[in-house]
Amino acid sequence: MGATGTRARPRRGKTAAGGTPEMVQLLTPDGKRIPTARDSYGTEYTVDFTDDEYRGLYRDMVVVRRLDAEAEALQRQGELGIWASLQGQEAAQVGSGRALEPQDMAFPTYREHGVLYCRGIDPIMPLGLFRGVDQGGWDPNKFKFNMYTIVIGAQALHATGYAMGITQDGKVGGADSEAVIAYFGDGATSQGDVNEAFIWASVYHAPIVFFCQNNQYAISEPIERQTRVPLYQRAGGFGFKGIRVDGNDVLASYAVTKAALEQARRGEGPTLVEAYTYRMGAHTTSDDPTRYRLASELEEWRAKDPIARLRTFLSEQQLADEAFFTEVDESAKAASQELRERVLALPDPAPSQMFDHVYPHGSPEVDAQRREFEAYAASFEGGAH
């Protein structure tokens, strides 16, 4: 408490006109195209997409949002144990996901459904995990997309270790260069794992991009209770660049991520990208956001909706017409209906399957445990107890 009896409020850093945070932006909330933008280091960003590529980004975001909504509905109907929605964060995920090269490796949290989609993974895969019938199911090496990580911030260390391995393998600065991207939320920046990852990545000059989706809330705690400075500025204390991008702008999210990944592949070290966005729904389906945020705040962010702003841009630039938007909506609806049917048809696994993948080449100890378990389970058949 200060002398006046009021609590000191955290600093939000520099702001642009209108009170919004300074950040890289190429598409305004009302759909106006900004030709180029610069970050605080003077780096210039732009995009040079074809008409089809602009439309493709819009399609990606619409489909991803519709699939996400279907998954949330399935959870509410008792078909999934839990679900973490990405609504409102489609631009950050699709923009960064499309910026990845095929050889780059991504380490997600449990909310990167949009990045998963961009990596070509069947969207049913995370639903199997949250339905409890498998552990995810995709091949991380094939898709260059690691398994979902539930432990907050742990994937930042995994990603940093992987990036250090890339350096040891000599895959930095050459024709076959690779990079890594680690996703996490604003709340994870308070975790030791993330800060330790920053240290290791900086000291070992690892080819990694830390992509923080600042959706304003660490579950129920607002960003003001997480930090007294903008998150991207923390990177300077660890010795590497930090950039804030408008996370509701798919064009800027793509441009900034692409540049950071290229820097990593050239051997210029890590970058922290803070995608300034907003979680429109609950943290997970076990959360009630009405208990800790105002409806007026939600409405303020609805005006910055990432899909609406790209649709406005496409319409005003005559890159798409109503027939296109209708077709995208219908395709997204069909994809969500197919996803629902497939989820409901997922078979329940045999309990003994939990022993299948403990070790890649089996184990006598695990085999013995399996036999003991199966014998125990069989003792209940036919009414035996």
Wavefront OBJ file of the C-alpha trace (Angstrom):
o trace
v 0.000 0.000 0.000
v 1.273 3.457 -0.834
v 0.954 6.641 1.207
v -2.452 7.330 -0.300
v -3.773 3.902 0.609
v -4.090 2.736 -3.024
v -2.438 -0.288 -4.588
v 0.222 0.364 -7.200
v -0.938 -0.943 -10.557
v 1.434 -2.955 -12.771
v 2.914 -1.105 -15.726
v 1.650 -2.272 -19.092
v 4.524 -0.794 -21.041
v 4.338 1.620 -23.961
v 0.995 2.039 -25.664
v -0.009 3.324 -29.057
v -2.765 5.783 -29.825
v -6.082 4.715 -28.355
v -4.491 3.000 -25.361
v -3.726 -0.294 -27.122
v -0.332 -1.943 -26.520
v 2.391 -1.332 -29.072
v 2.777 -4.436 -31.201
v 3.396 -5.619 -34.729
v 0.154 -5.424 -36.688
v -0.566 -5.884 -40.384
v -4.371 -6.064 -40.254
v -6.389 -3.723 -38.059
v -9.492 -4.897 -36.139
v -11.686 -3.274 -38.806
v -9.952 -5.199 -41.597
v -7.640 -2.495 -42.936
v -4.337 -3.722 -44.385
v -1.141 -2.187 -43.051
v 1.566 -2.662 -45.722
v 4.515 -2.984 -43.329
v 5.196 -2.877 -39.603
v 8.330 -2.679 -37.477
v 9.225 -4.036 -34.070
v 11.260 -2.213 -31.432
v 14.486 -3.552 -32.998
v 13.685 -1.988 -36.362
v 12.915 -5.277 -38.086
v 10.339 -4.793 -40.843
v 7.484 -7.233 -41.392
v 5.139 -7.771 -44.295
v 3.460 -10.627 -46.154
v 3.114 -11.329 -49.845
v 0.304 -13.853 -50.105
v -1.578 -14.904 -53.210
v -5.350 -14.529 -53.234
v -5.695 -18.261 -52.651
v -3.349 -18.081 -49.656
v -5.379 -15.290 -48.057
v -8.521 -17.357 -48.541
v -6.735 -20.429 -47.205
v -5.916 -18.684 -43.932
v -9.558 -17.734 -43.547
v -10.679 -21.291 -44.241
v -8.194 -22.653 -41.709
v -9.460 -20.395 -38.945
v -13.138 -21.065 -39.632
v -12.671 -24.835 -39.730
v -10.510 -24.839 -36.607
v -13.058 -22.777 -34.674
v -15.923 -25.032 -35.747
v -14.052 -28.211 -34.793
v -13.168 -26.653 -31.455
v -16.815 -25.748 -30.806
v -17.869 -29.313 -31.624
v -15.340 -30.699 -29.166
v -16.627 -28.399 -26.447
v -20.196 -29.505 -27.172
v -19.120 -33.148 -26.948
v -17.618 -32.502 -23.538
v -20.759 -30.786 -22.299
v -22.711 -33.857 -23.394
v -20.452 -36.184 -21.420
v -18.496 -37.569 -24.369
v -15.137 -36.029 -23.369
v -13.635 -35.749 -19.929
v -12.449 -32.158 -20.420
v -11.679 -29.723 -23.230
v -9.492 -26.618 -23.521
v -10.970 -24.291 -26.130
v -8.891 -22.102 -28.436
v -11.739 -19.729 -29.351
v -10.303 -16.276 -29.963
v -6.772 -17.566 -30.513
v -7.219 -18.910 -34.050
v -5.081 -16.228 -35.709
v -2.122 -16.770 -33.380
v -2.233 -20.519 -33.924
v -2.956 -20.654 -37.646
v -0.570 -17.794 -38.415
v 2.321 -19.324 -36.479
v 1.440 -22.848 -37.596
v 1.536 -21.928 -41.271
v 4.882 -20.166 -40.754
v 6.559 -23.456 -39.821
v 8.628 -25.307 -42.389
v 8.119 -29.089 -42.687
v 11.408 -29.822 -40.895
v 10.647 -27.561 -37.897
v 9.516 -29.160 -34.629
v 6.621 -27.865 -32.512
v 6.042 -28.476 -28.806
v 2.433 -27.662 -27.809
v 0.499 -27.283 -24.595
v -2.989 -28.835 -24.530
v -4.693 -26.023 -26.471
v -2.811 -25.883 -29.780
v -5.569 -27.498 -31.842
v -5.029 -24.934 -34.620
v -1.317 -25.674 -34.913
v -2.084 -29.415 -34.850
v -4.492 -28.861 -37.751
v -1.855 -26.926 -39.700
v 0.619 -29.786 -39.233
v -1.765 -32.123 -41.032
v -2.741 -34.226 -38.021
v -6.172 -35.818 -37.966
v -8.262 -33.554 -35.677
v -9.740 -36.575 -33.905
v -6.375 -37.318 -32.304
v -6.610 -34.901 -29.339
v -10.229 -35.914 -28.789
v -9.143 -39.505 -28.225
v -6.828 -38.193 -25.527
v -9.542 -36.173 -23.797
v -12.049 -39.011 -24.178
v -9.614 -41.240 -22.348
v -9.266 -43.940 -25.004
v -5.619 -43.255 -25.900
v -2.674 -40.978 -25.174
v -3.022 -38.874 -28.313
v -2.106 -41.294 -31.031
v -0.110 -39.264 -33.575
v 3.550 -39.818 -34.418
v 5.530 -36.749 -33.230
v 8.451 -37.542 -35.532
v 6.289 -37.915 -38.612
v 4.311 -34.715 -38.112
v 7.019 -32.730 -36.316
v 4.517 -31.988 -33.577
v 5.085 -33.331 -30.090
v 2.362 -34.829 -27.912
v 0.149 -32.480 -25.907
v 1.688 -31.491 -22.580
v -0.614 -31.075 -19.590
v 2.047 -30.022 -17.062
v 2.188 -26.239 -17.340
v 5.400 -25.054 -18.975
v 7.175 -28.433 -19.069
v 7.254 -28.467 -22.871
v 9.486 -25.365 -22.898
v 12.332 -27.410 -21.440
v 11.608 -30.337 -23.760
v 11.694 -27.971 -26.737
v 14.912 -26.333 -25.605
v 16.630 -29.681 -25.223
v 15.471 -30.681 -28.686
v 16.775 -27.385 -30.101
v 20.138 -27.906 -28.410
v 20.243 -31.320 -30.079
v 19.661 -29.700 -33.465
v 22.754 -27.585 -32.874
v 24.778 -30.647 -31.875
v 23.642 -32.373 -35.073
v 24.939 -29.461 -37.153
v 21.507 -28.593 -38.538
v 21.813 -24.840 -38.019
v 23.057 -22.331 -40.580
v 22.991 -24.682 -43.548
v 20.686 -25.842 -46.303
v 19.023 -28.430 -44.051
v 18.613 -26.100 -41.063
v 15.844 -26.739 -38.561
v 14.160 -24.723 -35.833
v 11.891 -25.394 -32.877
v 8.820 -23.583 -31.598
v 7.501 -23.958 -28.044
v 3.943 -22.856 -27.252
v 2.713 -21.762 -23.835
v 0.359 -19.282 -22.213
v 0.935 -16.164 -20.147
v 0.470 -18.089 -16.911
v 3.270 -20.488 -17.817
v 5.765 -17.614 -17.790
v 5.503 -17.739 -13.981
v 6.652 -21.362 -13.965
v 10.249 -22.294 -13.217
v 10.432 -24.624 -16.207
v 9.830 -21.777 -18.670
v 12.390 -19.482 -17.069
v 14.938 -22.289 -16.933
v 14.268 -22.955 -20.621
v 14.973 -19.288 -21.354
v 18.333 -19.572 -19.580
v 19.418 -22.741 -21.368
v 18.229 -21.493 -24.768
v 20.067 -18.207 -24.340
v 23.332 -19.624 -23.018
v 23.461 -22.354 -25.671
v 22.158 -20.089 -28.441
v 19.482 -22.650 -29.258
v 17.472 -22.365 -32.502
v 14.103 -21.941 -30.799
v 11.109 -19.613 -30.848
v 9.180 -19.307 -27.597
v 5.617 -18.505 -28.652
v 3.590 -17.170 -25.736
v -0.137 -16.771 -26.357
v -0.986 -14.054 -23.877
v -4.744 -14.581 -23.649
v -4.921 -12.263 -20.622
v -5.733 -14.887 -17.994
v -3.778 -17.668 -16.292
v -6.920 -19.667 -15.559
v -8.624 -17.087 -13.311
v -5.692 -14.728 -12.661
v -5.426 -11.659 -14.936
v -2.115 -10.755 -16.524
v -1.707 -7.870 -14.043
v -1.084 -10.470 -11.338
v 1.478 -12.304 -13.433
v 3.861 -9.516 -14.414
v 4.635 -5.848 -13.910
v 6.092 -5.422 -17.396
v 4.917 -6.656 -20.815
v 5.865 -10.289 -21.208
v 7.925 -9.843 -24.369
v 10.266 -7.491 -22.493
v 11.325 -10.323 -20.213
v 13.413 -11.791 -23.035
v 15.950 -8.974 -22.689
v 16.823 -10.120 -19.186
v 17.776 -13.521 -20.569
v 19.786 -12.090 -23.453
v 17.586 -12.540 -26.510
v 14.950 -10.700 -28.510
v 11.338 -10.289 -27.434
v 8.585 -9.168 -29.817
v 4.924 -8.478 -29.208
v 2.558 -9.205 -32.070
v -1.179 -8.696 -32.427
v -2.274 -12.267 -31.812
v -5.674 -11.602 -33.378
v -3.981 -10.653 -36.651
v -3.208 -13.799 -38.637
v -0.989 -11.929 -41.092
v 1.251 -10.407 -38.426
v 1.343 -13.666 -36.457
v 2.599 -15.401 -39.585
v 5.156 -12.726 -40.481
v 6.694 -12.406 -37.016
v 6.869 -16.168 -36.450
v 8.361 -16.788 -39.877
v 11.079 -14.184 -39.302
v 11.890 -15.567 -35.823
v 12.139 -19.119 -37.178
v 14.394 -17.989 -40.012
v 16.629 -16.234 -37.493
v 16.822 -19.432 -35.436
v 17.730 -21.531 -38.476
v 20.509 -19.085 -39.386
v 22.051 -19.651 -35.975
v 21.051 -16.295 -34.472
v 19.565 -17.769 -31.323
v 16.163 -17.734 -29.624
v 13.281 -15.269 -29.767
v 10.313 -14.764 -27.479
v 7.126 -13.899 -29.365
v 4.253 -12.622 -27.252
v 1.011 -12.999 -29.211
v -1.325 -10.512 -27.556
v -4.739 -12.151 -27.807
v -7.765 -13.151 -25.725
v -9.392 -16.356 -24.563
v -13.058 -15.910 -25.516
v -14.281 -18.921 -23.578
v -13.377 -20.730 -20.395
v -9.859 -21.865 -19.548
v -11.208 -25.404 -19.786
v -14.699 -26.821 -19.540
v -14.212 -27.117 -15.771
v -13.827 -23.335 -15.482
v -16.437 -20.549 -15.110
v -14.966 -17.285 -16.473
v -18.006 -15.243 -15.384
v -16.627 -15.465 -11.839
v -13.533 -13.412 -12.611
v -14.057 -11.242 -15.704
v -16.652 -8.747 -16.873
v -19.022 -9.177 -19.798
v -17.979 -5.734 -21.050
v -14.384 -6.918 -21.402
v -15.513 -9.887 -23.457
v -17.519 -7.631 -25.759
v -14.540 -5.314 -26.196
v -12.480 -8.222 -27.466
v -15.277 -9.524 -29.703
v -14.746 -6.397 -31.772
v -11.183 -7.650 -32.415
v -12.278 -11.127 -33.515
v -9.551 -12.623 -35.743
v -11.925 -14.319 -38.168
v -14.209 -11.309 -38.582
v -11.320 -8.974 -39.377
v -9.901 -11.244 -42.091
v -13.373 -11.702 -43.561
v -13.783 -7.913 -43.738
v -10.416 -7.610 -45.458
v -11.286 -10.307 -47.997
v -14.624 -8.664 -48.765
v -13.305 -5.119 -49.080
v -10.425 -6.227 -51.293
v -12.848 -8.310 -53.384
v -10.805 -11.431 -52.725
v -13.864 -13.427 -51.687
v -17.622 -13.216 -52.111
v -20.618 -14.506 -50.171
v -20.570 -17.752 -52.112
v -17.049 -18.422 -50.816
v -17.952 -17.629 -47.203
v -21.034 -19.842 -47.415
v -19.023 -22.706 -48.868
v -16.419 -22.403 -46.088
v -19.118 -22.418 -43.410
v -20.759 -25.482 -44.927
v -17.424 -27.297 -45.230
v -16.610 -26.497 -41.606
v -20.024 -27.724 -40.503
v -19.601 -30.976 -42.417
v -16.135 -31.483 -40.904
v -17.509 -30.963 -37.397
v -20.374 -33.408 -37.960
v -17.930 -36.005 -39.249
v -15.711 -35.423 -36.222
v -18.663 -35.946 -33.868
v -19.623 -39.220 -35.522
v -16.067 -40.505 -35.370
v -15.664 -39.593 -31.702
v -18.879 -41.371 -30.756
v -17.679 -44.439 -32.658
v -14.320 -44.625 -30.869
v -14.066 -48.047 -29.203
v -13.295 -48.314 -25.531
v -9.820 -49.826 -25.141
v -9.252 -53.089 -23.318
v -7.870 -52.272 -19.856
v -4.788 -54.384 -20.517
v -3.777 -52.054 -23.364
v -2.233 -49.757 -20.763
v 0.753 -52.127 -20.830
v 1.255 -51.964 -24.616
v 3.575 -48.983 -24.975
v 5.414 -48.756 -21.668
v 8.682 -49.697 -23.409
v 9.323 -49.603 -27.162
v 10.643 -53.194 -27.256
v 8.734 -54.735 -24.384
v 9.873 -55.787 -20.943
v 9.703 -59.094 -19.031
v 8.600 -57.211 -15.916
v 5.786 -55.447 -17.732
v 4.742 -58.707 -19.405
v 4.480 -60.327 -15.966
v 2.424 -57.436 -14.696
v 0.119 -57.742 -17.700
v -0.460 -61.458 -17.040
v -1.186 -60.792 -13.389
v -3.621 -58.021 -14.263
v -5.415 -60.094 -16.911
v -5.797 -62.984 -14.475
v -7.220 -60.638 -11.889
v -9.675 -59.124 -14.400
v -10.739 -62.584 -15.580
v -11.645 -63.532 -12.011
v -14.648 -61.206 -12.243
v -16.123 -62.900 -15.298
v -19.281 -64.922 -14.819
v -20.094 -63.305 -11.515
v -16.972 -64.485 -9.734
v -15.587 -62.064 -7.143
l 1 2 3 4 5 6 7 8 9 10 11 12 13 14 15 16 17 18 19 20 21 22 23 24 25 26 27 28 29 30 31 32 33 34 35 36 37 38 39 40 41 42 43 44 45 46 47 48 49 50 51 52 53 54 55 56 57 58 59 60 61 62 63 64 65 66 67 68 69 70 71 72 73 74 75 76 77 78 79 80 81 82 83 84 85 86 87 88 89 90 91 92 93 94 95 96 97 98 99 100 101 102 103 104 105 106 107 108 109 110 111 112 113 114 115 116 117 118 119 120 121 122 123 124 125 126 127 128 129 130 131 132 133 134 135 136 137 138 139 140 141 142 143 144 145 146 147 148 149 150 151 152 153 154 155 156 157 158 159 160 161 162 163 164 165 166 167 168 169 170 171 172 173 174 175 176 177 178 179 180 181 182 183 184 185 186 187 188 189 190 191 192 193 194 195 196 197 198 199 200 201 202 203 204 205 206 207 208 209 210 211 212 213 214 215 216 217 218 219 220 221 222 223 224 225 226 227 228 229 230 231 232 233 234 235 236 237 238 239 240 241 242 243 244 245 246 247 248 249 250 251 252 253 254 255 256 257 258 259 260 261 262 263 264 265 266 267 268 269 270 271 272 273 274 275 276 277 278 279 280 281 282 283 284 285 286 287 288 289 290 291 292 293 294 295 296 297 298 299 300 301 302 303 304 305 306 307 308 309 310 311 312 313 314 315 316 317 318 319 320 321 322 323 324 325 326 327 328 329 330 331 332 333 334 335 336 337 338 339 340 341 342 343 344 345 346 347 348 349 350 351 352 353 354 355 356 357 358 359 360 361 362 363 364 365 366 367 368 369 370 371 372 373 374 375 376 377 378 379 380 381 382 383 384 385
